[in-house]
Amino acid sequence: MRHRSSRTAVVVGLLAASIPVLAGCGPAPWDLPRSDAPTPSQSASPVAPPAQNDLSSGSTQRDLTAGPVAATISYWSTLRMDRWTPSAVKPISLSMETHVTPDNGQKVYLQRATMTAVPSNGSQTFDPLDPQVDQSTVAPGYLVLAPYSYSNSFNIGTLPDDATSVTVQFVYDFLVQTTPTSTEYAKQTATDTLTIAISRS
């Protein structure tokens, strides 16, 4: 009997020793959340898309048509785009030459070039700045028929602090000889628009 009691005590002791081990175990592995399980999405504040910038590469070229006049115009700025801030003086330069069809020897003159800057942001368009006009000081105008060309620079002044872009509108008024020897002219008008981003730095 004493020998049997000893075996019973040993078994009971082993069971008692194993209880704390089982009690110390955490949840079963299949009850744990998976690390790759999708987490609830958090609502992010909307981010405004970047403003369009027609001079992002430093320059751009446009082909315009006004009646028989075909104008090729290059635009650029001597001020780096990251310095086009609302308070900066922002220069924009252009160079133009034209061709006429049919080419019977008549000339093409630029009578007037007008630039108007209109600032805006994603939700508002502000009042335009005062137009800048280059009116020809010679009659009938500046000769712009290739190989002759016209070059000029305009300055865009102070814009509202919350402007994120400026739309630059150009109007070109041409006079075309009706015949190569005529003193009569036909007026043709071409328009162009550039959108340029305003830096927030």
CORVEN-V791072 format. One line per field, one symbol per residue. ss: DSSP state (a for helix, b for strand, c for the rest). psi: psi as a letter, one per 40 degrees, with the letter a starting at -180 (. if undefined). burial: + if it has 9 or more other ideal C-beta (glycine too) atoms within 8 Angstrom, else -. A space follows every 10 residues. Layout:
# CORVEN-V791072
ss: ???
psi: ???
burial: ???
This chain:
# CORVEN-V791072
ss: caaaaaaaaa aaaaaaaaaa aaacccccaa accccccccc cccccccccc ccccccccbb bbbbbbccbb bbbbbbcccc aaaccccccb bbbbbbbbbb cccccccbbb bbbbbbbbbb ccccbccccc cbbbbccccc cbbcbccccb bbbbbbcccc ccccbbbbbb bbbbbbbccc ccccbbbbbb bbbbbbbccc c
psi: dddddddddd dddddddedd dddeiaiide eihhdeihih ihhiiihhii iihefdedii hihihgbehh hhhhiiiehi deegideihh ihiihiiiii higeeiihih dihhhhhhii aeeihiiiih ihhghheiie ahhehheiih iihihhahii deheihhhhi hhhihhhdid eieiihhihi iihihhihie .
burial: ---------- ---------- ---------- ---------- ---------- +-+++----+ ---+-+--++ +++++++-+- +--+++---+ ++++++++++ -----+-+++ ++++++++++ +----+--+- -+---+---- +--++---++ ---+++--+- --++++++++ +++++++--- -+--+-++++ ++-++++++- -
